[in-house]
Amino acid sequence: TSEYGWGSAGYEGSRSGRAWGGDFAVLGIETSCDDTAAAVVTSGGKILGESKRSQDDISQQWGGVVPGLARDAHKGAIDEVVAEALAQAGMDALEVDAVAVTMGPGLEICLRIGFHAARDIALGVERGTSEREAVGGRERGGGER
């Protein structure tokens, strides 16, 4: 069992009905810089679904990553990217056992988009990001998506 109580000894079952003693599904969200990505993977390492949006065209147009433009692109892409990863996995948000999100390194205003998306999904499926991650998001001045 980890410090968060995950594992067969710390939690009797997952929301999806799978026992914690076996593989469980994790939705991972990445928005650290100029790509928006999400994947559903099992605790055994199998990729069930993944989706990514690149901002290469914007970066090339401006000669590099512009933080405000990167943030706006993440806002515009995050919901669709997550939905695509879940659809490929044949799951909906209620079937995800855990939500993981990049907390750094990266551009703070971009990381915030991923954190808030993960938080919203986790709360919607009655799972929270870890206490440590939630505190980290507040300390970084996380606001609304």
Contacts in CASP RR format, 6 or more apart in sequence:
PFRMAT RR
TARGET T0000
AUTHOR 0000-0000-0000
METHOD contacts of the structure
MODEL  1
TSEYGWGSAGYEGSRSGRAWGGDFAVLGIETSCDDTAAAVVTSGGKILGE
SKRSQDDISQQWGGVVPGLARDAHKGAIDEVVAEALAQAGMDALEVDAVA
VTMGPGLEICLRIGFHAARDIALGVERGTSEREAVGGRERGGGER
1 7 0 8 1.000
1 8 0 8 1.000
1 9 0 8 1.000
1 10 0 8 1.000
4 130 0 8 1.000
4 131 0 8 1.000
5 11 0 8 1.000
6 20 0 8 1.000
6 98 0 8 1.000
7 20 0 8 1.000
7 21 0 8 1.000
8 19 0 8 1.000
8 20 0 8 1.000
8 21 0 8 1.000
8 22 0 8 1.000
10 20 0 8 1.000
11 20 0 8 1.000
12 19 0 8 1.000
12 20 0 8 1.000
13 19 0 8 1.000
13 20 0 8 1.000
14 20 0 8 1.000
14 24 0 8 1.000
14 97 0 8 1.000
15 94 0 8 1.000
15 95 0 8 1.000
15 97 0 8 1.000
15 125 0 8 1.000
15 126 0 8 1.000
15 127 0 8 1.000
16 24 0 8 1.000
16 25 0 8 1.000
16 91 0 8 1.000
16 94 0 8 1.000
16 95 0 8 1.000
16 96 0 8 1.000
16 97 0 8 1.000
18 24 0 8 1.000
18 25 0 8 1.000
18 97 0 8 1.000
20 97 0 8 1.000
22 43 0 8 1.000
23 42 0 8 1.000
23 43 0 8 1.000
23 44 0 8 1.000
23 46 0 8 1.000
24 42 0 8 1.000
24 43 0 8 1.000
24 97 0 8 1.000
24 98 0 8 1.000
25 40 0 8 1.000
25 41 0 8 1.000
25 42 0 8 1.000
25 43 0 8 1.000
25 48 0 8 1.000
25 89 0 8 1.000
25 91 0 8 1.000
25 95 0 8 1.000
25 96 0 8 1.000
25 97 0 8 1.000
25 98 0 8 1.000
26 40 0 8 1.000
26 41 0 8 1.000
26 42 0 8 1.000
26 43 0 8 1.000
26 96 0 8 1.000
26 97 0 8 1.000
26 98 0 8 1.000
26 99 0 8 1.000
26 100 0 8 1.000
27 38 0 8 1.000
27 39 0 8 1.000
27 40 0 8 1.000
27 82 0 8 1.000
27 85 0 8 1.000
27 86 0 8 1.000
27 93 0 8 1.000
27 96 0 8 1.000
27 98 0 8 1.000
27 99 0 8 1.000
27 100 0 8 1.000
27 118 0 8 1.000
27 121 0 8 1.000
28 38 0 8 1.000
28 39 0 8 1.000
28 40 0 8 1.000
28 41 0 8 1.000
28 99 0 8 1.000
28 100 0 8 1.000
28 101 0 8 1.000
28 118 0 8 1.000
29 37 0 8 1.000
29 38 0 8 1.000
29 78 0 8 1.000
29 82 0 8 1.000
29 99 0 8 1.000
29 100 0 8 1.000
29 101 0 8 1.000
29 102 0 8 1.000
29 114 0 8 1.000
29 117 0 8 1.000
29 118 0 8 1.000
30 36 0 8 1.000
30 37 0 8 1.000
30 38 0 8 1.000
30 101 0 8 1.000
30 102 0 8 1.000
30 114 0 8 1.000
31 37 0 8 1.000
31 74 0 8 1.000
31 78 0 8 1.000
31 102 0 8 1.000
31 110 0 8 1.000
31 111 0 8 1.000
31 113 0 8 1.000
31 114 0 8 1.000
31 117 0 8 1.000
32 102 0 8 1.000
32 104 0 8 1.000
32 105 0 8 1.000
32 106 0 8 1.000
32 107 0 8 1.000
32 110 0 8 1.000
32 111 0 8 1.000
33 65 0 8 1.000
33 70 0 8 1.000
33 106 0 8 1.000
33 107 0 8 1.000
33 110 0 8 1.000
34 54 0 8 1.000
34 55 0 8 1.000
34 56 0 8 1.000
34 58 0 8 1.000
34 59 0 8 1.000
34 65 0 8 1.000
34 70 0 8 1.000
34 73 0 8 1.000
34 110 0 8 1.000
35 52 0 8 1.000
35 53 0 8 1.000
35 54 0 8 1.000
35 55 0 8 1.000
36 52 0 8 1.000
36 53 0 8 1.000
36 55 0 8 1.000
36 73 0 8 1.000
36 74 0 8 1.000
36 77 0 8 1.000
36 78 0 8 1.000
36 81 0 8 1.000
37 50 0 8 1.000
37 51 0 8 1.000
37 52 0 8 1.000
37 53 0 8 1.000
37 81 0 8 1.000
38 50 0 8 1.000
38 51 0 8 1.000
38 52 0 8 1.000
38 78 0 8 1.000
38 81 0 8 1.000
38 82 0 8 1.000
38 84 0 8 1.000
38 85 0 8 1.000
38 86 0 8 1.000
39 47 0 8 1.000
39 48 0 8 1.000
39 49 0 8 1.000
39 50 0 8 1.000
39 51 0 8 1.000
39 85 0 8 1.000
40 47 0 8 1.000
40 48 0 8 1.000
40 49 0 8 1.000
40 50 0 8 1.000
40 85 0 8 1.000
40 86 0 8 1.000
40 88 0 8 1.000
40 89 0 8 1.000
40 91 0 8 1.000
40 96 0 8 1.000
41 47 0 8 1.000
41 48 0 8 1.000
41 49 0 8 1.000
42 48 0 8 1.000
48 88 0 8 1.000
48 89 0 8 1.000
48 90 0 8 1.000
48 91 0 8 1.000
49 85 0 8 1.000
49 86 0 8 1.000
49 88 0 8 1.000
49 89 0 8 1.000
50 85 0 8 1.000
50 88 0 8 1.000
51 80 0 8 1.000
51 81 0 8 1.000
51 82 0 8 1.000
51 84 0 8 1.000
51 85 0 8 1.000
51 88 0 8 1.000
52 81 0 8 1.000
53 73 0 8 1.000
53 77 0 8 1.000
53 80 0 8 1.000
53 81 0 8 1.000
55 65 0 8 1.000
55 69 0 8 1.000
55 70 0 8 1.000
55 73 0 8 1.000
58 66 0 8 1.000
58 69 0 8 1.000
58 70 0 8 1.000
58 73 0 8 1.000
59 65 0 8 1.000
59 66 0 8 1.000
62 69 0 8 1.000
65 107 0 8 1.000
67 107 0 8 1.000
67 109 0 8 1.000
67 110 0 8 1.000
68 109 0 8 1.000
70 107 0 8 1.000
70 109 0 8 1.000
70 110 0 8 1.000
71 107 0 8 1.000
71 109 0 8 1.000
71 110 0 8 1.000
71 112 0 8 1.000
71 113 0 8 1.000
74 110 0 8 1.000
74 113 0 8 1.000
74 114 0 8 1.000
75 113 0 8 1.000
75 145 0 8 1.000
78 113 0 8 1.000
78 114 0 8 1.000
78 117 0 8 1.000
78 145 0 8 1.000
79 117 0 8 1.000
82 117 0 8 1.000
82 121 0 8 1.000
86 92 0 8 1.000
86 93 0 8 1.000
86 96 0 8 1.000
93 121 0 8 1.000
93 124 0 8 1.000
93 125 0 8 1.000
94 125 0 8 1.000
96 121 0 8 1.000
96 125 0 8 1.000
96 127 0 8 1.000
97 127 0 8 1.000
98 127 0 8 1.000
99 118 0 8 1.000
99 121 0 8 1.000
99 122 0 8 1.000
99 125 0 8 1.000
99 127 0 8 1.000
99 128 0 8 1.000
99 129 0 8 1.000
100 118 0 8 1.000
101 114 0 8 1.000
101 115 0 8 1.000
101 117 0 8 1.000
101 118 0 8 1.000
101 129 0 8 1.000
101 133 0 8 1.000
102 111 0 8 1.000
102 114 0 8 1.000
103 111 0 8 1.000
103 115 0 8 1.000
103 133 0 8 1.000
103 136 0 8 1.000
103 137 0 8 1.000
104 111 0 8 1.000
108 140 0 8 1.000
111 140 0 8 1.000
112 137 0 8 1.000
112 140 0 8 1.000
112 141 0 8 1.000
112 142 0 8 1.000
112 143 0 8 1.000
113 145 0 8 1.000
115 129 0 8 1.000
115 133 0 8 1.000
115 137 0 8 1.000
115 142 0 8 1.000
116 142 0 8 1.000
116 143 0 8 1.000
116 144 0 8 1.000
116 145 0 8 1.000
117 145 0 8 1.000
118 129 0 8 1.000
119 128 0 8 1.000
119 129 0 8 1.000
119 134 0 8 1.000
120 145 0 8 1.000
122 128 0 8 1.000
122 129 0 8 1.000
128 134 0 8 1.000
END
